[in-house]
Amino acid sequence: MLIVPALFYLYVPLRAEWLIARYGRQAAIEHGLLADFYHSGFSGLIRYFTATDFTGGVVTNWGLVPEQFFTVYLPLLTADLTRLGVVLGLIGGVGLAITQPRRFLPLMLWYAIPIPLVIVYGQGEQSAFLLPSFLIFSIFAGNTLILIPQLLTKLTSYISRPSSYALRPTPYILILIPYFLFLILIPLLLQPQLDHNLVWLTRKWTRDIHHEWADALNHPLEPNAGMLAHWGDLTSFWYLQYAEQRRPDLRGVYPPTEAVVADWYERGNPDLYIAGPLQGWAAGIQDRYQLIPWGRLVRIAPRQINPADLLPDLPHLDNAVFSDNLRLLGVDAPSQATGGQDYPVTLTWQALAELPSRTTVSLRLVRNDGIVAQLDDSLRSGWFPTETIAPGQHMLSYALIPVPLGTLPGDYRLQLVLYTSVRRPWILPDGSALLDLGPVEIVSPEPGDAPLPAHYKQPFTHDFNGEIELAGYDYSVSRVGQGKGFGIELLWRAKHQPEDNYTLLVEAVDAGGSVLHAVEVQPVAGEAPTGSWAAGQFIRDQVNMVIPAGAPPGDDALHVRLSWLRPDGSRLNLRRWQIPMGSSLELGSLDVVEKADRRFTPPPMTFTLDANFDNQAKLLGYNTSLLSQPNATTDFQLNLLDCRTQEKGCQLSFEFYWQGISEMDRLYQVFAHVVNAEGEIVAQQDKVPGVRGKQPTTGWLPGEVVTDPLDIPLPSDLPPGRYTLRLGLYFPPDGPRLQILDAANQPTGDFVNIGTIELLDE
């Protein structure tokens, strides 16, 4: 009987020998079909049956068991069952040993045997190997619930019948005690542990490794090339080969050592790509091999090969040199992209100067100056052995630009930007920072070819009048501050071509259903009227909302409600499974955060103004570090010689104080203009009010005082003389400006003269 189960082990040599006969031993190993430690013949079977290749260190590690029982096992047990569960298990185990020793002994053996083996082996996920042991310990913990009513029954019998040994029925209350205990343990033990396990599983079972390897296997790789990485890393690669049929021709090469690389090329194999961390031999590797950053990978080839010959022959571009640092050699980009799918772009480069590791390639699909898809990625591969890229280095970058599902079909442009700091992109010879790589047509996917992006929340199946359904949506935030804004990404699908051009009504409502803010928008800013939607087409849209400064704060305090309006203002009916459900679809909730540190008392200020901006806000006054020179022609003085020696250069520094008059539903910005005697602007600063722009006007309550520091940098070549500082509020990007009202509520202009500043150069 013991021999029959062991016969299952014969599958291994039978399968292994068949793979060797079909592919050859080395090819079977490189395709992940055979482990390199497999040995043929009877001795190999014995080695496998006894796990000799896995347990070589077990024999010498038994002395660690006592110490690691406390340092390794107990933390794993506590993490799996919590401290309360451990206590219950100990009580229940001891109770079972006393009351039912025959049942306890086999359970105890089953519980104890895996522990020393797992501790000594020390490989893989130990908590998974210990699951049978944890299961038995859980039985011990459950036995505690049985022991308690038994003990209470005996105690009750002993107290109520001191002189009698007659048996009486167990009181019902004692029978119910285990159930009461179970209900108590749910919040104390089970629910926290369930939450812990869900978080643990969510973090563990991510698809990051899948995405990394899927991206790597999309790179331009020659047939039968090798992927150099550790055996554990290559298991994901082999999974994609066989489970998803991605590049089955490629071979896994391990371990990533120099000897393995040398053997690979001695056998006349094609090129090799580093796909994981090296084994400590990276120092000086670039002096012994040709290394080429290859998107996510690194191509490694014999030193004598010309690196330019390793790059694919792509359409060449002239004058594509970025800030004398980097030359773009060639570009390969399809003429067509599909919404909801990745758009592949291959670029080849040569470094003209030493490039820092943060050198970034930014590829964008644009239309009408709006970016619809973008991917920014490092030019240097993560497996490249040096932090910087040396002059003369050849490189290949491969990008899969995610084109959002629902992007409008039509003509777009592919553009390229290079930078190490996004604020200072590298410049082309013509002075531009943007290199146009040509036109790209975006088309809609075929029906059934467009899975919804994972980040979308999917509402219950609803449709508006049988014409339009919301396939998914996503908020830009999970919590929004009073007076702050947030974005709603909406993915619509036309079930049938809509009968008319409808308008979308978006309402922000509080927990009581009161409308806090509402906007009516045309789909995709008017570029895609609903009457033009084809049946089955996805349309992606973005709506920006701002909630009032006085919105009620709290968890789940805000909801978004969607309605479609006909041209006559009537609403489309909302249906769910053909059942009428009103005319509005309510999305998930958001938390509203109360604005902190509101201030309603003006601080001390040296200069007062009390300027009324269209009954929306007041400019109370300001403080400044400028030298005050009150006279007929000049309010302040600034010595240019003094400020030029300062780190920040010459700038005018003020601290203005605003006060809200009424709640504003527009995000106004402050403009500060320094003008010369002819009224020409020689310096300016535009900003959202508050420290670092943290006090938008939509967040001001009536009477609230807002401090607004403002620095205006002056040009280094600004000549001495008298200049005037003007200040106002405007709605970006081009207006309108708020009017200044006098005591009779009559407009007197659209800016306030703060004062005249004399710049000295002495």
Secondary structure, DSSP 4 states (H G I P E B T S, - for coil): --HHHHGGGGHHHHHHHHHHHHH-HHHHHHTTSS-TT---HHHHHHHHHTTTTT-TTTTT-GGGHHHHIIIIIHHHHHHHHHHHHHHHHHHHHHHHHHH-HHHHHHHHHHHHTHHHHHHHH--S-HHHHTHHHHHHHHHHHHHHHHHHHHHHHHHHHHHH-SS-----PPPHHHHHHHHHHHHHHIIIIIHHHHHHHHHHHHHHS-SHHHHHHHHHHHS---TT-EEE--HHHHHHHHHHHHHS---TT-EEE-S--HHHHHHHHHTT---EEE-S---S--TTHHHHEEEEEETTEEEEEETTS-HHHHS----B-SS-EETTTEEEEEEE--SEEETTSEEEEEEEEEESS-B-TT-EEEEEEEETTEEEEEEEEESS-TT-SSSSB-TT-EEEEEEEEEPPTTPPPEEEEEEEEEESSTTS----TTS-S-EEEEEEEEEPPPTT--PPPTT-B--SS-EETTTEEEEEEEES-SEEETT-EEEEEEEEEESS--SS--EEEEEEEETTS-EEEEEEE-GGGGTS-GGGPPTT-EEEEEEEEE--TTPPPEEEEEEEEEEEE-TTSPBPPEEETTEE--S-EEEEEEEEEPPSS---SPPP-SEEEEEEETTTEEEEEEEE-SEE--SSS-SEEEEHHHHHTSTT-SEEEEEEEEEESS--SS--EEEEEEE-TTS-EEEEEEE-SSGGG---GGGPPTT-EEEEEEEEEPPTTPPSEEEEEEEEEE-TTT-PBPPEE-TTS-EEESSEEEEEEEEE--
